[in-house]
Amino acid sequence: MQTTLQRQQNPSAESADAAITVRGLTRTFGEVTAVDGLDLTIERGEIYGLLGPNGAGKSTTVKMLCTLLAPTGGKAVVAGHDIATQQQAVRLRIGVALQDVALDPKQTGLELLRLQGQLYGLRRDEIEQRLAELRTLVDIGDALDRRIETYSGGMRRRLDLAAALVHNPEVLFLDEPTTGLDPLSRASVWQEVQRLNDELGMTILLTTQYLEEADELADRVGIVDNGRLVAEGTPTELKRSIGTDVVFARIEGDAAAARAALEGVYGVVGVEGRDHELTISVDDGSSAIGPIAIALHNASVRVRDLTLRTPTLDDVFLELTGAHFDRETGQYTVPEEARS
């Protein structure tokens, strides 16, 4: 994992294969700094997840990279072109599905997609070919012939995604694409995103408020807080960075004897226990839980249950930003103990 400080002290070399390169990107609104010297490198063909609490600067970053908002400072290159001096070239090479889906409800899906193709300068035969491809690439099927006002929320998201793909972009920006969707529709959009990456090798920058979404889809994750990148790595690296897996054991008998039985067991980092409960820190919970059970059995310690707890991206989030995502409200909250 690289923190922002580490990136500044030892900046990585520019990658010729990078789809997006961001150096010192800054955006202020009056006295408020929304994005503060952001550095990012996203390789071609990568799904990159950008996470952060509300107001962290995610959407502002995406709007700058899409040339919808001018940066105050710094530099960014998207698909080989500078976002400040080559805006038209950037726009021709990117697809964008922003958080708020703005679709004309009186149009049919086909009418919207044909108009999108015309705006990008595609010939009629090219548009029809892309429509045929998009029917299968994005699971939208016969709904394209209906008016958009008849679409469900999930179908509108898929149509918005199809509109962003009409011109076959090199880089796709998705700003919280599943916000407000039910779990079934959200899973369907996940499948579409993964298919685009698998089948087309498309580079995708995804911002999301759902931590499991980033865990499921992203090759790498960057966590931003107060406009700065505070951590970056694969989901596994980030989860490992804040602690080990933990196995909770409820036993019958002497906890001291159980602790002694676990000394030297491969993968066990430490054991704490009192009464009839043990907390066992391990390097890899899935591979250690079997040897733990065997060691306790061989020591004649009766085990009532074993429970594996692995760090989650929510844990990483709380550790780095002090914020926790509340699934019921859809908002990030800061626990009382983190405020003091």
Secondary structure, DSSP 8 states (H G I E B T S, - for coil): ---HHHHHHS-----TTEEEEEEEEEEEETTEEEEEEEEEEEETT-EEEEE--TTSSHHHHHHHHTTSS--SEEEEEETTEETTT-HHHHHHHEEEE-SS----TTSBHHHHHHHHHHHTT--HHHHHHHHHHHHHHTT-GGGGGSBGGG--HHHHHHHHHHHHHTT--SEEEEESTTTT--HHHHHHHHHHHHHHHHHH--EEEEE-S-HHHHHHH-SEEEEEETTEEEEEE-HHHHHHHT--EEEEEEEES-HHHHHHHHTT-TTEEEEEEETTEEEEEES-HHHHHHHHHHHHHHTT-EEEEEEEE---HHHHHHHHHS-EEETTTTEEE--HHHH-
